Amino acid sequence: MDLIAQLEAEQIAALGKEIPDFKAGDTIRVGYKVTEGSRSRVQMYEGVCISRKNGSGIAGSFTVRKISFGEGVERVFPLFSTNIDSIEVVRRGRVRRAKLYYLRSRRGKSARIAEDANYKPKKA
């Protein structure tokens, strides 16, 4: 293991976050900490993960897309952000590519993703 990967692994271990195994096509629910004035609450953001960047390293991020009031809304979350309270996988999607940017131009039934019934988790 080279020095940079070792330092990254130490930083990830120090954060102590448990990131579930998810990929593009999965529907996920992200609990994001929102601060309004002096009050803080956790707001759930549920949608389809359309991309993951930089893998599972410290600089990793993922994009979640949802349809809100007929309008597509995308949000990019850093994987190890201190503002992320929880990440929960709602359903697994069966897709054949890593980036699902084509969903931006789709509406309705053509934007659906088939569920992966026989999902096998990655070996650690």
N, C-alpha and C positions, 0 to 999 in steps of 0.2 A: 504494500500500500504506500503510495507516494505521500509526501509531506502535506500537500494541499488537501488531499482526500482525508488524511488523518485529522487535520485541523477542523475540517467540515464535520466529520463524524463526532468530534468532541463537542463542537458547538451545538449540534443537533441533540446530543445526549444531555447537554446542560439545559436545554429548553424543556425537555421532558414531555414533549407532545406526542400523542398517539394519533398518527395519521392512518386512516383506513386505506385499504387497497382499492383504488378506483382509477378509471381511465376514461378516455373520451367516449361518449355515448351513454354513460351512466347518469341516472337522475340522482342528484345529491341535494342534501339540505345542509346549508352552512349557517351556523349560529354566529352572527357577527355582533360584536359589542358596539353599541351606539351610545355616545355621550351627548345629552341634551342639557346644556347648562351645567348644573351640579349633579344631575341624576344620570345614571347609567343603566342601560337595559340591554338584553340580548334580542336581536331581531333575526328571525329566520328568513333565509333567502333560498328558495327551492327552484331548481331548474336543471337543464341538461348541461353536463360538462362537455364543452365543444373542443377544448384543447388543454394540454399540459405542456408547460415549457420548462426546460432545465431539469427534467426528471424529478427525482426525490431529494435533490441536494438542497442546501440552505438557501440558494437563490431561486428555487423552484416556484412556479406560479401556475394557476389554472383559471380558465375562463368559464363562467357559468352563464347560460342564456335561458331566459324565461320570457313568456308572453304575458304582458301586464296591460289589461284593458285594450287588447287588440294591437298593442305595439310591442315589438321585440326589444328587450332590455338585456344588455350584456354587462357583466361585471367581472373584473380581474381581481383575484385574491392572491396575495403572497402565501405560499404554502405554510410557512412557519411564522406568520404574523401573530403578534401578541393580541391583536384585536379579534382573532378568530377564537371563539369559545369551543365550538364543536363542529365536526364534519361527519355526516351520517349518510350512508348509501341507501337510497330509497328503493331503487330497482336497477338491475344490470341491463345494459343495452348491448345488442349484438351488432357491431359495426365492423367494417373492413378497412378503415383508415384511421390515422391518428389525429387528424385535424378535421373537424366537421363544419368548416366555414360555409359549405354549400347550404346549410340550414338557414342562413341569413336570407336567402332568396326564396325560401319555401314557406307556404302557409297551409294550414289545415292538415288534411290526411297525408299529404306528401311529405310533411315534416315529421311524421311519426317514426320512431325507432323501435324495431322489434326487440322483445325482451329475451335475454339470454337465460334459458331455462336450466341448462346444465353448466353453470359457471364453476370453474375450478380455481381456487385461490392460488396465487404464486407461492412457490416454496421459498422460505426465508433463508 
